[in-house]
Amino acid sequence: MDLATLIGLVGIALVLVGAIVSGGDLGLFINPPSLIIVIGGTLAATIIRVSLKQFLGSFKVGLKAVLHKSEPPEKLIEEAVALANVARKEGILALENQEISDPFLQKGVSMCIDGHPPEVVQQMLSKDINLTIERHDIGVNMFKAIGDYAPAMGMIGTLIGLVQMLANMEDPKTIGPAMAIALLTTLYGAIIANGFALPISEKLKGISAEERLNKHLILESISSIQAGTNPRVMEQLLMTYLPESKRASEDEGE
């Protein structure tokens, strides 16, 4: 579980509720028609962009922002080098008895054990990476679209409320409450966009970049194992995937 995302979402909720409660009644900020306009309108506008399957699948991708736990590349390098040592000493088939934590690495090793040519393994794993990135991009774009449409729907709701208010100005006492309700849709749109959708979109973009790096690192590892590359040379090659600061710390640890 990604604690940063959870802490951020809970923090936003606490700040907003605290600000509202400290200045008045929480019930004043709850208006079902305004919520229907903003949430319903935003989702309806978003679903126009893609198919229903992609729309529903994007929310599954969105859960990664909270549930995802990234595998440190240092750990993947350590595990890949250990596998390379086993393959070099005992042969590729000896990897069948090894426990492998990462599913993508396990998939690549299994293909090597099955005797697929290196070019076939590279092609299939590269295809897997591209499709994964494509799914992630759909999720990122969906939440970005929600962030774009929510403020617009909030403004539309405000305009609807203002039209209704101006059409019933016989009683001046109703103008203030009607204006407050009209402005709530703008508030809802801003909260959904800036407190939820856009941060989730950026988080998913970061997770996708991390996963892409790890998968390419694994792809390089599988290629080196199949080629029989010296594990020490392979380790140095894989270290290039790490930032300079982490490479230095790894070298000092050794």
C-alpha positions as CSV (number, residue, x, y, z in Angstrom):
1,M,0.0,0.0,0.0
2,D,1.2,3.5,-0.9
3,L,1.0,5.4,2.4
4,A,1.8,8.8,0.7
5,T,-1.4,8.6,-1.4
6,L,-3.5,7.5,1.5
7,I,-2.1,10.2,3.8
8,G,-2.6,12.8,1.1
9,L,-6.2,11.9,0.4
10,V,-7.1,11.7,4.1
11,G,-5.2,15.0,4.7
12,I,-7.2,16.8,2.0
13,A,-10.5,15.5,3.5
14,L,-9.5,16.6,7.0
15,V,-8.4,20.1,5.9
16,L,-11.6,20.7,4.0
17,V,-13.9,19.4,6.6
18,G,-12.0,21.2,9.3
19,A,-12.2,24.5,7.4
20,I,-15.9,24.1,6.8
21,V,-16.8,23.1,10.4
22,S,-14.7,25.9,11.9
23,G,-16.6,28.5,9.9
24,G,-20.2,27.2,9.9
25,D,-22.5,24.3,9.4
26,L,-21.3,21.3,7.4
27,G,-24.8,20.8,6.1
28,L,-24.6,24.1,4.1
29,F,-22.0,22.5,1.9
30,I,-24.0,19.4,1.0
31,N,-26.3,19.9,-2.0
32,P,-27.5,16.7,-3.9
33,P,-28.5,18.4,-7.2
34,S,-25.1,20.1,-7.4
35,L,-23.3,16.8,-6.7
36,I,-25.4,15.1,-9.4
37,I,-24.5,17.9,-12.0
38,V,-20.7,17.8,-11.2
39,I,-20.2,14.0,-10.6
40,G,-22.7,12.8,-13.1
41,G,-21.8,15.3,-15.8
42,T,-18.0,14.7,-15.3
43,L,-18.3,10.9,-15.6
44,A,-20.7,11.2,-18.6
45,A,-18.3,13.6,-20.4
46,T,-15.3,11.3,-19.6
47,I,-17.0,8.1,-20.8
48,I,-17.5,9.7,-24.2
49,R,-13.8,9.7,-24.8
50,V,-13.3,5.9,-24.5
51,S,-15.2,2.6,-24.6
52,L,-17.1,1.4,-21.5
53,K,-14.5,-1.4,-21.0
54,Q,-11.7,1.1,-20.9
55,F,-13.7,3.5,-18.6
56,L,-14.3,0.8,-16.0
57,G,-10.8,-0.6,-16.4
58,S,-9.3,2.8,-15.6
59,F,-10.7,2.8,-12.1
60,K,-9.0,-0.6,-11.5
61,V,-5.8,1.1,-12.7
62,G,-6.6,4.0,-10.3
63,L,-6.5,1.7,-7.3
64,K,-2.8,1.3,-8.0
65,A,-2.3,4.8,-6.6
66,V,-3.2,3.5,-3.2
67,L,-2.5,-0.2,-3.4
68,H,0.7,-0.3,-5.5
69,K,3.9,-1.1,-3.8
70,S,6.9,-0.6,-6.1
71,E,9.7,-3.2,-6.2
72,P,13.0,-1.5,-5.6
73,P,15.2,-1.9,-8.7
74,E,18.2,-2.7,-6.4
75,K,16.3,-5.8,-5.2
76,L,15.5,-6.8,-8.7
77,I,19.2,-6.5,-9.7
78,E,20.3,-8.6,-6.7
79,E,17.8,-11.3,-7.6
80,A,18.7,-11.3,-11.3
81,V,22.4,-11.5,-10.6
82,A,21.7,-14.5,-8.2
83,L,19.8,-16.2,-11.0
84,A,22.6,-15.5,-13.5
85,N,25.0,-17.1,-11.1
86,V,22.9,-20.3,-10.8
87,A,22.4,-20.4,-14.6
88,R,26.1,-20.0,-15.3
89,K,27.1,-22.7,-12.8
90,E,24.3,-25.3,-13.3
91,G,22.6,-24.3,-16.5
92,I,19.3,-22.6,-17.4
93,L,17.2,-25.6,-16.4
94,A,18.5,-25.2,-12.8
95,L,16.4,-21.9,-12.6
96,E,13.2,-24.0,-12.5
97,N,13.8,-24.7,-8.8
98,Q,14.5,-21.1,-7.9
99,E,11.9,-18.9,-6.1
100,I,11.4,-15.7,-8.0
101,S,9.4,-12.8,-6.4
102,D,8.6,-10.7,-9.4
103,P,6.0,-12.1,-11.8
104,F,7.5,-10.5,-14.9
105,L,10.9,-11.9,-14.1
106,Q,9.3,-15.3,-13.4
107,K,7.6,-15.1,-16.8
108,G,10.9,-14.4,-18.6
109,V,12.8,-17.1,-16.8
110,S,10.1,-19.6,-17.6
111,M,10.4,-18.8,-21.2
112,C,14.1,-19.3,-21.0
113,I,13.6,-22.7,-19.3
114,D,11.2,-23.7,-22.1
115,G,13.9,-23.2,-24.6
116,H,12.5,-20.2,-26.6
117,P,15.1,-18.4,-28.7
118,P,16.4,-15.1,-27.3
119,E,14.7,-13.1,-30.1
120,V,11.4,-14.7,-29.3
121,V,11.7,-14.0,-25.6
122,Q,12.7,-10.4,-26.2
123,Q,9.8,-9.9,-28.6
124,M,7.2,-11.4,-26.2
125,L,8.4,-9.5,-23.2
126,S,8.7,-6.3,-25.1
127,K,5.1,-6.7,-26.2
128,D,4.0,-7.3,-22.6
129,I,5.8,-4.1,-21.6
130,N,4.2,-2.0,-24.3
131,L,0.7,-3.3,-23.5
132,T,1.1,-2.7,-19.8
133,I,2.2,0.9,-20.5
134,E,-0.7,1.4,-22.8
135,R,-3.1,0.3,-20.1
136,H,-1.5,2.6,-17.6
137,D,-1.7,5.5,-20.1
138,I,-5.4,5.0,-20.5
139,G,-5.8,5.2,-16.7
140,V,-3.6,8.3,-16.5
141,N,-5.5,10.1,-19.3
142,M,-8.9,9.1,-17.8
143,F,-8.1,10.7,-14.4
144,K,-6.6,13.7,-16.1
145,A,-9.9,14.0,-18.1
146,I,-11.9,13.9,-14.9
147,G,-9.7,16.7,-13.6
148,D,-10.3,18.8,-16.7
149,Y,-14.1,18.2,-16.9
150,A,-15.0,18.6,-13.2
151,P,-14.3,22.3,-12.9
152,A,-16.1,22.9,-16.2
153,M,-19.2,21.0,-15.0
154,G,-19.0,23.0,-11.8
155,M,-19.1,26.2,-13.8
156,I,-22.1,24.8,-15.8
157,G,-23.9,24.0,-12.6
158,T,-23.2,27.5,-11.2
159,L,-24.6,29.1,-14.4
160,I,-27.7,26.9,-14.1
161,G,-28.1,28.0,-10.5
162,L,-27.7,31.7,-11.4
163,V,-30.3,31.5,-14.2
164,Q,-32.8,29.9,-11.8
165,M,-32.0,32.5,-9.2
166,L,-32.4,35.5,-11.6
167,A,-35.7,34.0,-12.7
168,N,-37.0,34.1,-9.2
169,M,-35.9,37.5,-7.7
170,E,-39.3,38.6,-6.3
171,D,-38.2,37.7,-2.8
172,P,-34.8,39.3,-2.0
173,K,-34.3,36.9,1.0
174,T,-33.9,33.9,-1.4
175,I,-31.1,35.5,-3.4
176,G,-28.4,34.7,-0.8
177,P,-29.2,31.0,-0.3
178,A,-29.7,30.5,-4.0
179,M,-26.3,32.1,-4.8
180,A,-24.6,29.9,-2.2
181,I,-26.1,26.8,-3.8
182,A,-25.1,27.9,-7.2
183,L,-21.5,28.4,-6.1
184,L,-21.4,24.9,-4.5
185,T,-21.1,23.3,-7.9
186,T,-17.9,25.3,-8.7
187,L,-16.6,24.2,-5.3
188,Y,-17.3,20.6,-5.9
189,G,-15.7,20.7,-9.4
190,A,-12.5,22.3,-7.9
191,I,-12.3,19.8,-5.1
192,I,-12.8,16.8,-7.4
193,A,-10.2,18.1,-9.9
194,N,-7.4,19.4,-7.6
195,G,-8.0,17.3,-4.5
196,F,-8.5,13.9,-6.2
197,A,-8.4,13.4,-10.0
198,L,-5.3,15.4,-11.0
199,P,-3.1,14.2,-8.1
200,I,-4.1,10.6,-8.8
201,S,-3.3,11.1,-12.5
202,E,0.2,12.3,-11.6
203,K,0.7,9.5,-9.2
204,L,-0.3,6.9,-11.8
205,K,2.2,8.5,-14.2
206,G,5.0,8.1,-11.7
207,I,4.0,4.5,-10.9
208,S,3.9,3.7,-14.7
209,A,7.4,5.2,-15.1
210,E,8.8,3.1,-12.2
211,E,7.2,-0.1,-13.6
212,R,8.5,0.6,-17.1
213,L,12.0,1.0,-15.6
214,N,11.8,-2.2,-13.7
215,K,10.4,-4.2,-16.6
216,H,13.2,-2.9,-18.9
217,L,15.7,-3.9,-16.3
218,I,14.2,-7.4,-16.1
219,L,14.3,-7.5,-19.9
220,E,18.0,-6.7,-19.9
221,S,18.5,-9.3,-17.2
222,I,16.8,-12.1,-19.1
223,S,18.8,-11.2,-22.2
224,S,22.1,-11.4,-20.2
225,I,21.1,-14.7,-18.6
226,Q,20.3,-16.3,-22.0
227,A,23.5,-15.0,-23.5
228,G,25.6,-16.4,-20.6
229,T,27.0,-13.0,-19.6
230,N,29.3,-13.0,-16.7
231,P,27.2,-12.2,-13.6
232,R,29.6,-9.5,-12.5
233,V,29.5,-7.8,-15.9
234,M,25.7,-8.2,-15.9
235,E,25.5,-6.5,-12.5
236,Q,27.5,-3.5,-13.7
237,L,25.2,-3.3,-16.8
238,L,22.1,-3.3,-14.7
239,M,23.5,-0.7,-12.3
240,T,23.2,1.8,-15.1
241,Y,19.4,1.7,-14.5
242,L,20.0,3.3,-11.0
243,P,20.6,7.0,-10.3
244,E,24.2,8.0,-9.8
245,S,23.7,8.3,-6.0
246,K,22.4,4.8,-5.6
247,R,25.1,3.4,-7.8
248,A,27.7,4.9,-5.5
249,S,26.0,3.5,-2.4
250,E,25.7,0.1,-3.9
251,D,29.4,0.1,-4.8
252,E,30.4,1.2,-1.3
253,G,28.2,-1.6,0.2
254,E,30.1,-4.1,-1.9
